[in-house]
Amino acid sequence: MAVPEAPLPFHVCLAGPTASGKTAAALAIAREHDCEIISVDSALVYRGMDIGTAKPSAAELAQVPHHLIDIRDPLQAYSAAEFVRDATHLIHAISARGRLPLLVGGTMLYFKALFDGLDDMPPANAAVRAVLEQEAADKGWPALHAELATVDPVTAARLAPADSQRIQRALEVYRISGLPLSHFHSTQVATKNIATEAESTRASALISLEPLERSWLHARIAQRFDAMLEQGFIDEVRALRARGDLHADLPSMRCVGYRQVWEALDAHEAKGSSGPLPLAEVRELGIIATRQLAKRQITWLRSMPQRHIVAADQADALAAVQAHVLRAKAAND
């Protein structure tokens, strides 16, 4: 889809890797400004997926209006194009109410799609997908990832070799159109005039929570995953499996954490084991996958030169975020 022609009202974007403190920073902003939060998270859209997504608590949700949370059943997909449509509408509506639209999350594709737009790309093709699935069954997804690296190295660099859903889509787009997926995700700056670019810059501020020390983020990721396990994350996945209509290849079930627990439960059942799930193994796999996600998120952020970086692991991080919001609002007045 093309960049929306109507300029967006002023809004603030708060991004960062998982476990970098985005929720706390967003609530701090909300205490100082009359705002409404728009979630920029491809996992928070799903109902019934609360623990493994670190969804804001009922108390946190009650502090400030939130949008784009619990808007899809896990059986349904939600695309970047749908996010742009919904977020654009919400930004206009929130601004019309005299409040500050605050976009918060870690799904960088959504942010990039909102900033730069998405070119029209080929729709899903069942025949091509069937061929790719057969190739994956024969050779494995890492082999298809290697193939993707030869035709679309930009996309391959941000995907894990086992990320079957996204590898399949990227190869599907290439085989249908002859163009890499990165072409369709490219920025639209060349099609904008200088006035439009300047107006877009004034209309938004992107604040990025990025730790100076990766070890700080790794420790927080481990603490968060441990807390999820204690809160009943495995039982949450068991309840989703018990529905009977969900499967491991759905976008919802491929969310980090859910995928690892689902696969561990599959392996446990395949062994016919009646004992408890090996929590230490699940924990290790979940933490590793979450670290990999955080690394990809940081890579995405580094491709956004307009961002204002705040050191998430510094004591003055919240104050620095607030200062950026105040400066952005003042510049927009």
C-alpha positions as CSV (number, residue, x, y, z in Angstrom):
1,M,0.0,0.0,0.0
2,A,1.1,3.5,-0.6
3,V,2.0,6.1,2.0
4,P,-1.2,7.8,3.2
5,E,-1.7,11.1,1.3
6,A,-3.2,13.0,4.2
7,P,-0.5,14.1,6.6
8,L,-0.8,12.5,10.1
9,P,-1.3,14.7,13.1
10,F,1.6,14.9,15.6
11,H,2.3,11.6,17.4
12,V,5.0,10.0,19.5
13,C,6.5,6.6,18.8
14,L,8.2,4.6,21.5
15,A,10.1,1.6,20.3
16,G,12.7,-0.8,21.6
17,P,13.6,-4.5,21.9
18,T,11.6,-6.8,24.1
19,A,12.1,-6.3,27.8
20,S,13.7,-2.9,27.4
21,G,11.1,-1.1,29.5
22,K,8.6,0.2,27.0
23,T,5.5,-0.3,29.1
24,A,6.9,1.5,32.1
25,A,8.1,4.4,29.9
26,A,4.8,4.6,28.1
27,L,2.9,4.8,31.4
28,A,5.4,7.4,32.6
29,I,4.6,9.5,29.5
30,A,0.8,9.0,30.1
31,R,1.2,10.3,33.7
32,E,2.5,13.6,32.3
33,H,0.5,14.0,29.1
34,D,-3.1,13.4,28.1
35,C,-2.5,10.6,25.7
36,E,-3.9,7.3,24.3
37,I,-1.6,4.3,23.6
38,I,-1.6,2.5,20.2
39,S,0.0,-0.9,20.5
40,V,2.6,-1.6,17.9
41,D,2.9,-5.3,18.7
42,S,2.0,-8.2,16.4
43,A,1.5,-10.5,19.4
44,L,-0.7,-8.3,21.6
45,V,-3.4,-8.3,19.0
46,Y,-4.4,-11.8,20.0
47,R,-7.0,-12.6,22.6
48,G,-6.2,-15.4,25.1
49,M,-2.4,-14.8,24.7
50,D,-1.7,-12.8,27.8
51,I,1.2,-14.3,29.7
52,G,3.6,-15.2,26.9
53,T,3.1,-11.8,25.3
54,A,3.8,-9.8,28.5
55,K,0.5,-8.1,27.8
56,P,0.0,-5.1,30.1
57,S,-2.0,-6.0,33.2
58,A,-5.6,-5.0,33.8
59,A,-4.3,-2.3,36.2
60,E,-1.9,-0.9,33.6
61,L,-4.6,-1.0,30.9
62,A,-6.9,1.0,33.2
63,Q,-4.4,3.8,33.6
64,V,-4.7,5.0,30.0
65,P,-6.8,4.1,27.0
66,H,-5.1,1.4,24.9
67,H,-5.8,0.4,21.3
68,L,-5.0,-2.6,19.0
69,I,-4.8,-5.1,21.9
70,D,-7.1,-8.2,21.9
71,I,-8.5,-7.4,18.5
72,R,-7.9,-10.8,16.8
73,D,-8.6,-14.4,17.6
74,P,-5.4,-16.5,17.4
75,L,-6.8,-18.2,14.4
76,Q,-6.8,-15.0,12.5
77,A,-3.9,-13.1,10.9
78,Y,-3.1,-9.4,11.2
79,S,-0.9,-7.8,8.6
80,A,1.4,-4.8,8.5
81,A,-1.0,-3.2,6.0
82,E,-3.9,-3.7,8.4
83,F,-1.9,-2.1,11.1
84,V,-1.1,0.9,9.0
85,R,-4.8,1.3,8.2
86,D,-5.9,1.0,11.9
87,A,-3.1,3.1,13.3
88,T,-3.6,5.9,10.8
89,H,-7.3,6.0,11.7
90,L,-6.5,6.0,15.4
91,I,-3.9,8.7,15.2
92,H,-6.4,11.0,13.5
93,A,-9.2,10.1,16.0
94,I,-7.0,10.5,19.1
95,S,-5.6,13.8,17.9
96,A,-9.2,15.0,17.2
97,R,-10.0,14.3,20.8
98,G,-7.3,16.6,21.8
99,R,-5.0,13.9,23.1
100,L,-1.5,12.8,22.2
101,P,-1.3,9.6,20.1
102,L,1.5,7.4,21.7
103,L,2.5,4.4,19.6
104,V,4.4,1.8,21.7
105,G,5.8,-1.5,20.7
106,G,8.5,-3.7,19.3
107,T,7.2,-4.9,15.9
108,M,9.5,-2.9,13.8
109,L,7.9,-3.9,10.5
110,Y,4.8,-2.1,11.7
111,F,6.7,1.0,12.5
112,K,8.5,1.0,9.2
113,A,5.3,0.4,7.3
114,L,3.7,3.4,9.0
115,F,6.7,5.6,8.4
116,D,7.5,4.6,4.9
117,G,4.5,2.8,3.5
118,L,4.4,-0.6,1.8
119,D,4.3,-1.1,-1.9
120,D,1.5,-3.3,-3.2
121,M,2.9,-6.8,-3.2
122,P,1.6,-10.1,-4.6
123,P,-1.2,-11.8,-2.6
124,A,-0.8,-15.3,-1.2
125,N,-0.6,-18.0,-3.8
126,A,-1.7,-21.5,-2.6
127,A,0.2,-23.3,-5.4
128,V,3.5,-21.6,-4.8
129,R,3.1,-22.1,-1.0
130,A,2.5,-25.8,-1.5
131,V,5.7,-26.1,-3.6
132,L,7.7,-24.3,-0.9
133,E,6.3,-26.5,1.8
134,Q,7.3,-29.6,-0.1
135,E,10.7,-28.2,-0.6
136,A,11.0,-27.5,3.1
137,A,9.9,-31.0,3.9
138,D,12.6,-32.4,1.6
139,K,15.5,-30.0,2.4
140,G,14.6,-28.2,5.6
141,W,13.8,-24.5,6.2
142,P,17.5,-23.6,6.8
143,A,18.2,-24.6,3.1
144,L,15.3,-22.4,1.9
145,H,16.7,-19.6,4.1
146,A,20.0,-20.0,2.3
147,E,18.2,-19.8,-1.0
148,L,16.5,-16.6,0.2
149,A,19.9,-15.2,1.0
150,T,20.9,-15.4,-2.6
151,V,17.8,-13.7,-4.0
152,D,17.0,-11.3,-1.1
153,P,20.0,-10.9,1.3
154,V,18.4,-8.0,3.0
155,T,15.3,-10.0,4.1
156,A,17.3,-13.1,4.9
157,A,19.6,-11.2,7.2
158,R,16.8,-10.3,9.5
159,L,15.2,-13.7,9.5
160,A,16.2,-16.7,11.6
161,P,17.0,-19.9,9.5
162,A,14.0,-21.6,11.2
163,D,11.5,-18.8,10.7
164,S,9.4,-20.9,8.3
165,Q,6.5,-18.5,8.0
166,R,8.5,-15.5,6.9
167,I,11.0,-17.4,4.8
168,Q,8.0,-19.0,2.9
169,R,6.4,-15.6,2.4
170,A,9.6,-14.0,1.2
171,L,10.3,-16.8,-1.3
172,E,6.7,-16.8,-2.4
173,V,6.8,-13.1,-3.2
174,Y,10.1,-13.5,-5.1
175,R,8.9,-16.5,-7.2
176,I,5.6,-14.7,-8.1
177,S,7.0,-11.2,-8.9
178,G,10.7,-11.8,-9.5
179,L,11.4,-9.0,-7.0
180,P,12.7,-9.4,-3.4
181,L,10.4,-8.8,-0.5
182,S,12.8,-6.0,0.6
183,H,11.9,-4.2,-2.5
184,F,8.3,-4.0,-1.4
185,H,9.4,-3.0,2.1
186,S,11.7,-0.2,0.8
187,T,11.2,3.3,1.8
188,Q,9.1,5.7,-0.3
189,V,11.3,8.7,0.2
190,A,12.1,9.0,-3.4
191,T,8.5,9.5,-4.3
192,K,7.9,12.3,-1.8
193,N,8.8,15.9,-2.3
194,I,10.9,17.8,0.3
195,A,7.8,19.6,1.8
196,T,6.1,16.3,2.4
197,E,9.3,14.9,4.1
198,A,9.6,17.9,6.3
199,E,6.0,17.8,7.3
200,S,6.3,14.1,8.1
201,T,9.4,14.8,10.3
202,R,7.5,17.4,12.2
203,A,4.5,15.1,12.7
204,S,6.2,12.4,14.7
205,A,9.0,11.6,17.1
206,L,10.6,8.2,17.3
207,I,12.1,7.4,20.7
208,S,14.1,4.2,20.9
209,L,15.0,2.4,24.1
210,E,18.3,0.7,23.5
211,P,20.6,-0.7,26.2
212,L,24.2,0.2,26.2
213,E,25.1,-3.2,27.7
214,R,23.6,-6.3,26.0
215,S,24.0,-8.3,29.2
216,W,21.5,-6.0,30.9
217,L,18.9,-6.9,28.3
218,H,19.7,-10.6,28.5
219,A,19.2,-10.6,32.3
220,R,15.8,-8.8,31.9
221,I,14.8,-11.3,29.2
222,A,15.6,-14.2,31.5
223,Q,13.8,-12.6,34.5
224,R,10.7,-12.0,32.3
225,F,10.6,-15.6,31.0
226,D,11.0,-17.0,34.5
227,A,8.1,-14.8,35.6
228,M,6.0,-16.0,32.7
229,L,6.6,-19.6,33.6
230,E,5.7,-18.9,37.2
231,Q,2.5,-17.2,36.1
232,G,1.4,-20.3,34.2
233,F,2.6,-19.7,30.6
234,I,2.8,-23.5,29.8
235,D,-0.8,-23.9,30.9
236,E,-1.8,-20.9,28.7
237,V,-0.3,-22.7,25.7
238,R,-2.0,-26.0,26.7
239,A,-5.3,-24.2,26.8
240,L,-4.7,-22.8,23.3
241,R,-3.8,-26.3,22.1
242,A,-6.9,-27.7,23.7
243,R,-9.1,-25.6,21.5
244,G,-8.4,-28.0,18.6
245,D,-8.5,-25.4,15.8
246,L,-5.0,-23.9,16.3
247,H,-1.8,-25.3,14.9
248,A,1.9,-24.5,15.1
249,D,2.1,-22.8,11.7
250,L,-0.3,-20.0,12.5
251,P,1.3,-16.5,12.9
252,S,-0.1,-16.4,16.5
253,M,1.5,-19.7,17.5
254,R,4.8,-18.7,15.9
255,C,5.2,-15.8,18.4
256,V,8.4,-16.1,20.4
257,G,7.8,-18.3,23.4
258,Y,4.6,-19.8,22.2
259,R,6.4,-21.6,19.4
260,Q,9.0,-23.0,21.8
261,V,6.4,-24.2,24.4
262,W,4.2,-25.7,21.6
263,E,7.1,-27.6,20.1
264,A,8.2,-28.8,23.6
265,L,4.6,-30.1,24.3
266,D,4.6,-31.8,20.8
267,A,7.9,-33.6,21.6
268,H,6.7,-34.5,25.1
269,E,3.5,-36.0,23.7
270,A,5.3,-37.8,20.9
271,K,7.5,-39.6,23.5
272,G,4.3,-40.7,25.3
273,S,5.7,-39.2,28.5
274,S,3.2,-38.8,31.4
275,G,5.6,-36.8,33.5
276,P,6.0,-33.1,33.8
277,L,7.4,-31.0,30.9
278,P,11.2,-30.5,31.3
279,L,11.0,-26.8,32.4
280,A,14.8,-26.2,32.2
281,E,14.8,-27.1,28.6
282,V,11.8,-25.0,27.8
283,R,13.3,-22.1,29.7
284,E,16.5,-22.3,27.8
285,L,14.9,-22.5,24.4
286,G,12.5,-19.7,25.2
287,I,15.2,-17.4,26.5
288,I,17.5,-18.1,23.5
289,A,14.6,-17.3,21.0
290,T,13.7,-14.1,22.9
291,R,17.4,-13.0,22.7
292,Q,17.4,-13.6,19.0
293,L,14.2,-11.6,18.7
294,A,15.8,-8.7,20.6
295,K,18.8,-8.8,18.3
296,R,16.6,-8.6,15.2
297,Q,14.6,-5.7,16.7
298,I,17.8,-3.8,17.4
299,T,19.0,-4.4,13.9
300,W,15.7,-3.0,12.6
301,L,16.0,0.1,14.8
302,R,19.5,0.8,13.5
303,S,18.0,1.2,10.1
304,M,15.9,4.1,11.3
305,P,18.3,7.1,11.5
306,Q,15.5,9.4,12.6
307,R,15.2,7.8,16.0
308,H,16.2,9.4,19.3
309,I,18.1,6.9,21.3
310,V,17.6,6.6,25.1
311,A,19.9,4.2,27.0
312,A,17.4,1.9,28.5
313,D,19.8,0.5,31.1
314,Q,20.7,3.9,32.6
315,A,19.1,5.3,35.8
316,D,17.8,8.4,34.0
317,A,16.1,6.5,31.1
318,L,12.5,7.6,32.0
319,A,13.6,11.2,32.5
320,A,15.4,11.1,29.1
321,V,12.2,9.7,27.4
322,Q,10.1,12.5,29.0
323,A,12.6,15.1,27.9
324,H,12.4,13.9,24.3
325,V,8.6,14.0,24.4
326,L,8.6,17.6,25.7
327,R,11.1,18.7,23.0
328,A,9.1,17.0,20.2
329,K,5.8,18.6,21.4
330,A,7.5,22.0,21.6
331,A,8.9,21.6,18.1
332,N,5.5,20.7,16.8
333,D,3.7,23.7,18.3
